[in-house]
Amino acid sequence: MDPVKGLPKGEYQQVTFFSGGTWIAIPKVLGEGDQIVFHMWRTSTVIQVADASTPQESRSLVRSGKYSPELSPDGQTVYYVNDLPGEEGIYALSCQVGTPRRLTETLPVKVYPHAPLDLSPDGRTLAYSARFGEGLGLFTLPVSGGEPQFMVKLHTSELEVVPQWSPDGSSLAYADAKSLYVIDADGGKPRKLATLKGYLEEYSVRWSPDGKYVASLGSSEPNSDDAVFVVPASGGELRQLTPVTEWLQRLEWHPDGKRLTYHVSQHNSETRQAYLDGRPPSLLLDAPGVWDYEGAWAPDGRRFFFLADGGLHVYDEASGETTFVADCGSTDEESVPSWSRDGKTMAWTATRRTAPQLWIMENFLPKASPEK
């Protein structure tokens, strides 16, 4: 900087070159400007796997990207997205031992921190959306490997479309340009279920456990706040199950198929329930002092696992008790669990962070040219 005019001299230049997962904070110039001091720490996101009866005894499997993993129906394999430089792609890894198997060298769309892909009920095929050429499309990919199969081009330019398998694996539901669609697993022309005037949240589309309904978060009018909507998968009337509210997220069906949970982040965070029979929504769980958290039901329909204050917790609906499960870090890169079909195995992501370090950097200024 020019010390008299207070204006920059020349172009800015990068002086630190740490690898991904490195955070730098509070830089400060020392002395005559020939030293810089700053705080630095490193983070990494790892996939954890555990017996669902003792989730506190989890094991670290592999470093991954910042997105929820998908667990195979038998609980033996985890599928995940890695966005680390030079390692980008979809991977498969045995939960017991082994080396990650790279399925693609391209990334699906990033739906941080939600799972950017969905595994078919039989555990054989992954579905996701990805860029191709100048557009965005839906793809399926055999978990055994091979070429992705193009399904349909999307009309939306949004990058958060995640197709969802029906419980019987015969079709996929997805949101595109304010509309809900269903497409056969073998491809073909999509069938439109419903359209909203406002918007549909692309990554919140969910099938009911019996496959009879498709639900999503969205708004019925432009510039309106959120609500929970549901429509018969066979076609029919789109119904709004909740009043319009700000900051809705993480829509999930309860395993009984009669209610859905969703999260409201306003003054505090709450998990509420919407009912398929039209009853008014009710409170399931609140977290005073926590601005933003999300959760999902275990297959037993009794335990609700949720993230809050950088940790994974479980709420037992029968007893009303909440128990701490595991430290997941505090960088918002952790995820709620994915389960095996029998509910005995669970997998999720957690963030590990090193202790903060104090660094001093010198000799970083460019050398003056001879004529100067």
Beta strands, then each sheet from edge to edge (+ up, - down):
strand 1: 22-30
strand 2: 35-51
strand 3: 59-64
strand 4: 70-71
strand 5: 77-82
strand 6: 89-94
strand 7: 101-102
strand 8: 117-119
strand 9: 125-132
strand 10: 135-142
strand 11: 149-153
strand 12: 164-165
strand 13: 171-176
strand 14: 179-184
strand 15: 191-195
strand 16: 199-200
strand 17: 206-207
strand 18: 213-219
strand 19: 227-232
strand 20: 239-240
strand 21: 248-253
strand 22: 259-265
strand 23: 269-275
strand 24: 282-287
strand 25: 295-297
strand 26: 303-308
strand 27: 311-316
strand 28: 321-327
strand 29: 338-339
strand 30: 345-353
strand 31: 357-362
sheet 1: 1+ 2- 3+
sheet 2: 1+ 2- 30+ 29-
sheet 3: 1+ 2- 31+
sheet 4: 4+ 5- 6+ 7-
sheet 5: 8+ 9- 10+ 11-
sheet 6: 12+ 13- 14+ 15-
sheet 7: 16+ 18- 17+
sheet 8: 16+ 18- 19+ 20-
sheet 9: 21+ 22- 23+ 24-
sheet 10: 25+ 26- 27+ 28-
end
